[in-house]
Structure formats: C-alpha cells, structure tokens
Amino acid sequence: MANWITLSRFPLLLILVLMLYSGNAAVRLAAVPVFLIVFMLDTVDGAVARRRGETSLLGSVLDIASDRTLEFVLWVVFAHLHLISVAIPLIVITRGVLVDAVRGVRASQGESPFSQMRSRLGKLLVASSAMRTVYGVSKGFAFGLLTLALGLRTLPHPASEPVLLAAQIVSWVAAAICLLRGVPVLVDAWPLLQGSAPGE
C-alpha cells in the first residue's frame, strides 16, 4: 500500500507540470492544491508504511526516487518558466546525482539510504527527522510559493511580484540546505570509494 502511494506521485506530478504550462491563470492557480496533494503524499506514504509494518529497503529507495523526481522536475520547470535562476536546478541536480551514486553502492550491500551515515554530523544533517523536515518544508514552501506566483503573474495580480520575491528567497534557502545535507554523505563515503570500510 505505501509503495503504491509513493508511485501515485509520478502521474500526479505529470498532471501538475501540464497545469503549470497551461498558460491559463485559473488552471495555474488550481495547480497550488494539486502540488500540496503531491507534496503531502510523501508524508502519507511514510506514515502508512510504519503503521502497516511495510518499511523496507525497496520502500526507502522508492521514496527517495519520488522525492528526487519531484524536486528535479519542479526546479527545472520553474527555471524554464523564468521564475528562478537556472543555478538552483544545476546545484540541486548535481548534488542529487553525486549523493545517489554513492548511496547506490551502499544500497547494493543492503543498507538503506539513511542508515548509511556514520559520522555524528552526518546523522544530524542527513538522517535526523528534524533536518529532513526542515529541508522538506523549505522545498514545500518554495514550490508552493512559486506555483502561486506563476498563477498570480498570469492574471496579472499586484501581489505576484512580492510572492515571487519570497519564493525566490526560500528557493535559495532550500538550495543551500540541499548542499549542506549532501556534503556529509560524500565525506562519509570517502573510505568506501577508496576501497576500505568506514572506520578502518
């Protein structure tokens, strides 16, 4: 059940992207609640997995894959629509590819992504629920505000520019947190990449 909820985010994301590119103000404003549904499903699938005892390596990998797809696609879309700098998706995608490449090696050894952190700082920045929540909320606010700003700008509405400015600030904050959380993954993986186990 939890994995099906996770997978449902992919077709919903496609619908969301089509709405963002519609060019119709009403449709673009309606994309705000659609985004919220897609975003909240990430919390729902985790809660369902824990309640039903369905937590697994597959579920963890699918969850991260759906998160990556959502954020990569939306950052690129908003940059293409000239709402944010193209530097933001470049930063997020580069960090994501590097981190996922390292995690893929560990996943092949049966380790779930968040259990791979060895250092105390890594566990705090990457694996702790607090930092995962902070990063998730920052992305959620950024994407929600960018979606709203797009709809308001299409109307046009005088509030569109202040909302867009707020969205751009939050987007840069999210990109900074993304980088901050990526560094410990690469540092902890350094011994593995040199061919030795952490701690040796």
N, C-alpha and C positions, 0 to 999 in steps of 0.2 A: 504493500500500500504506500509506504513512504517513498519508495523509488518511483512509483507511478506519479506521485505528486511532484516529485523533482522533475521528472520527464515532461510533465504538463507545462512547465515553464517555457519550453522551447517553442511550441506553436503559439503560445500567448505572446512571447517576445516578437515573433514574426508579425502578428497582428498589430502589436504596439508600434513596430517600425513602420508598417504600412500607414498607420494613423498619423505618425509624425510627418511622413512625406506627403500626406494627402493634400496639403495646401489649403484646406478648409478650416477656418477658425474653430467652428463648433466641434469638428472631429478631433482637432488637435487638443482642445480643452478637455474633451472626453477621454483623451489618452492619459490624463492625470490619474483618474481612478483605475484605469487598466494597468498603469505602471504600479500603483500601490498594491494591486492584487498580485502581480508578478513578483514584486518585492517581498510581500508578506508570506508568499508560499515557501520562501526559504526558511522562515521560522516554523511554519506549519509542518513541513516535512520532517524537520528535526524533532519536533515535539511528538509527532505520530510515531517516528522510529523508536524513540525512547519509551513511550507508553506501551507500544506493542512488542517491545524487545526485538526490534528489527535492525538494530545498529549492526553494521558490517563494513568490511573494507570496501566492498562494491558501493554501498550507500555513501560512504565518505568520499570516494573518488567521484561519483556522480554529482554529489552536492557541490564539490569544488569545480567540476566541469561546467555545471549550470551557472554557478556564480561567475566563472571566468567568461563564459559566452555572453552572459547578460552585460557585464561591465565592459568587455571589449567592444561589443556591438554598439552599445549606447554611447560610449565615449567617441567612437568613430563617427557615428551618426550625428551627434551634436557638434563635432568639429566640422563635419561636412556641411552642416546647416549654418556654419559660421557663428555659433553661439559660444564656443570655447576655442582656445588655442590648440592647434594640432599637436603641440608639445605634450599636452596631457595624455592623449591616447598613446603617443610614442613612448612616454615614460611608463605608463601602466602596462602596455603590451610587452615591452622589453623586460620589465621586471617579472611579469607573469610567466613568460616563456622560460626565463632562466630558472626561476623558482620551481616551476612544474617539471622542468627537465631533471633537476636534482631530486625532486620528490618521486619522480617516476622510477629512478634507480632503487630508492628505498621501498617503494610500493611493490616492486618485483621481488623484494625479500620478505614481503608480508607485513610491512609496517604501514599503519595508517598515517596520513599526512601530518596530523598534529602531534602524533606520538613520536615523531622523528626528532623533535627538538631536544637537544642535550644540555645546552647552557641555561643557566637561570634566567639570563636576559632574554634568550630566545623563547623560553617557555612563557615569559611575561608578555613579550611583544607579539608573538605569533600564536601561541596555543591557548593563552588565557581567554576566558569568555569575555572579560572586561574589554580587552583590546580588540577582539573580534567584533564586539558590539559597537565600540567607538568607530571602527572602520566601516562597518555595515551602515551605521546611522549616517555617517558623513557622506557615503555614496548615495544613500537613500535620499537625503536632503538635496544633494547636488542634482541628481537625476529628476527628482520631483520638481524642484525649482526651475530647472532647465526646460522641462516639459511645459510647465505653467507659463514661463516666459515666452516660449515659442507660440503658444496659443494666444497670449495677450498681444504679442507683437503682430500676429496675423490679423487681429481685429481691425485696426490697431487700438491699443489702450494705453493711457498715460502711465499706468503702473508697470508697463512692460520693461522699461529700462532699469528702474530700481530693483525689480525682481531679478532681472538678468545679471545685474552687478552682484547681487547677493549670491546668485547661483555660481557665478564665476569665482568668487572668493571661496565658497565652500568646495568647489571643484578642485582648486589648487590645494586646499587643506587635505582633501581626500587623496590627491596625488602624492602629497608629502607623506601622509600616513602609510600609503601603499609602499613607498620606497623604504620607510623606516622599518616596516614589518618584513620586507624582503631581505634586508642585509643579514639578519641573524640566521636565516635559512642557508644562505650561501656560506657564511662563516662556519656554521656547524657541519656543513657538508665537505669542507676543505679536506679533512683527513680521509674521507671516503673517496674523494676524487684523486687523492694521492695514492690510493690503494691500501690504506690502513683503516682500521675501525676507530671510531671516536674513543679517545682515552688512551690509545696505545702510544 
